[in-house]
Amino acid sequence: MLDPGPARAAAAHRDPRIARLYRDERAPTLARVRRIVDDPDDAEDVVHDAFLRVLAQWSGLDARRSPAAWLHTVARNCAIDLLRERTRRPARKPLPDELEAEASSRDEERVLPDVVQALARLPQRLALPLLLHAMDDKSLDEISALTRTSRGNVRVRIHRARQLLRDRR
């Protein structure tokens, strides 16, 4: 099932080439990105980000350049950016189980008010899918049904919520 989000944006721009690009190039772009990024969810996020970037710059597309090639380049660069971001984040060494439980309960007492405040600052359209996914273990399809939005839109909203929380640290 295709995510109608970028296709809707294409209709708003009234350029049928954007919808065609999404329809024809989403799957090949996702396949290429999955070879770069090992996590399928991250790959989906990268492809959505790439389409959003292409859509934002669509009017600046050189008529001699292939939109598909441009999309693949943007997607590759987004994937590389994600990998760079991962290397900048320090890897957390796991603790033994008993220390993990003790540290976790102490951390929850200290961090929970900060998390609640950060979530309260998020727009509801971003916070709700994130909470349903992270706290209630709802699948993207379940959240999609509850919020009456597409599965792809739910995925993008969760991604954006996480980004905002990371950026506001």
C-alpha positions in Angstrom: 0.0 0.0 0.0 1.4 3.4 -1.0 1.5 6.3 1.4 -0.6 9.0 0.0 1.2 11.8 1.8 3.7 12.8 -0.9 1.1 12.1 -3.6 -1.3 14.6 -1.8 1.5 17.2 -1.7 2.0 16.6 -5.4 -1.6 17.3 -6.2 -1.3 20.5 -4.2 1.6 21.5 -6.5 -0.5 20.5 -9.5 2.4 18.7 -11.1 1.6 15.2 -12.2 5.3 14.4 -12.5 5.7 14.4 -8.7 3.0 11.8 -8.2 4.4 9.7 -11.0 7.9 10.0 -9.5 6.6 8.8 -6.1 4.6 6.0 -7.7 7.4 4.8 -9.9 10.5 5.4 -7.7 9.4 4.8 -4.1 10.2 1.1 -4.2 13.5 1.3 -6.0 14.6 4.1 -3.8 13.7 2.2 -0.7 15.6 -0.8 -1.9 18.7 1.3 -2.5 18.4 3.0 0.9 17.9 -0.4 2.7 21.3 -1.5 1.3 22.9 1.6 3.0 20.8 1.7 6.2 20.3 -1.7 8.0 17.1 -0.8 9.8 13.9 -1.0 7.6 12.1 1.7 9.7 15.1 4.0 9.3 15.1 3.3 5.6 11.4 4.2 5.3 12.1 7.5 7.2 15.1 8.3 4.9 12.9 7.7 1.8 10.2 10.0 3.2 12.7 12.7 4.1 14.2 12.4 0.6 10.8 12.8 -1.1 10.0 15.8 1.2 13.3 17.4 0.3 12.8 16.8 -3.4 9.2 18.2 -3.2 10.5 21.3 -1.4 13.0 22.0 -4.1 10.9 20.8 -7.1 10.6 24.2 -8.7 14.4 24.4 -8.8 14.8 21.1 -10.8 16.9 21.6 -13.9 14.8 20.4 -16.9 17.8 18.5 -18.2 18.2 16.5 -15.1 16.3 13.2 -14.4 13.9 13.6 -11.4 14.6 9.9 -10.5 18.3 10.4 -10.5 17.9 13.5 -8.4 15.7 11.6 -5.9 18.2 8.7 -5.7 21.0 11.2 -5.0 19.0 13.0 -2.3 18.0 9.6 -0.7 21.6 8.4 -0.7 22.7 11.7 1.0 19.9 11.4 3.6 21.0 7.8 4.3 24.6 8.9 4.7 23.5 11.7 7.0 21.7 9.2 9.1 24.8 7.0 9.3 26.9 10.0 10.3 24.5 10.9 13.0 24.6 7.4 14.4 28.4 7.5 14.6 28.2 10.8 16.5 25.9 9.3 19.1 28.0 7.4 21.7 27.2 3.7 22.0 25.8 2.7 25.3 27.4 -0.3 27.0 24.7 -2.6 28.4 24.7 -3.2 32.2 24.3 -6.5 33.9 20.5 -7.3 34.4 20.5 -6.5 38.1 22.3 -3.2 37.7 20.1 -2.3 34.8 16.9 -2.7 36.8 18.2 -0.6 39.6 19.6 2.1 37.3 16.4 2.1 35.3 14.1 2.7 38.4 16.4 5.6 39.6 16.5 7.0 36.1 12.7 6.9 35.7 12.2 8.8 38.9 14.7 11.5 37.8 13.9 11.6 34.1 10.2 11.0 33.9 9.2 14.6 34.8 11.5 15.8 32.0 10.0 13.4 29.5 6.5 14.4 30.4 7.4 18.1 29.9 9.1 17.4 26.6 6.1 15.4 25.4 3.7 18.2 26.5 5.6 20.7 24.3 5.1 18.5 21.2 2.1 19.1 19.0 -0.6 16.6 19.7 -0.5 15.3 16.2 3.1 14.2 16.8 2.9 13.2 20.5 -0.1 10.9 20.2 1.4 8.5 17.6 4.7 8.5 19.5 3.1 7.6 22.8 0.8 5.0 21.3 3.8 3.3 19.6 6.4 3.6 22.4 4.2 3.3 25.5 1.2 1.2 24.4 3.2 -1.0 21.9 0.6 -0.2 19.2 1.6 -1.1 15.7 1.7 1.5 12.9 -1.5 0.0 11.4 -3.3 0.2 14.8 -2.2 3.8 15.2 -3.2 4.6 11.7 -6.7 3.2 12.4 -7.0 5.1 15.7 -5.8 8.5 14.3 -7.5 8.0 10.9 -4.2 8.8 9.0 -2.2 6.7 6.7 0.4 4.2 7.9 3.2 6.3 6.3 1.9 9.4 7.9 2.0 7.8 11.3 5.6 6.7 10.6 6.6 10.2 9.6 4.9 11.7 12.6 6.7 9.4 15.0 10.0 10.2 13.3 9.3 13.9 13.5 8.4 13.6 17.2 11.6 11.8 17.9 13.6 14.4 16.0 12.0 17.3 17.9 12.7 15.5 21.2 16.3 15.0 20.2 16.7 18.6 19.0 15.2 20.0 22.2 17.6 18.2 24.5 
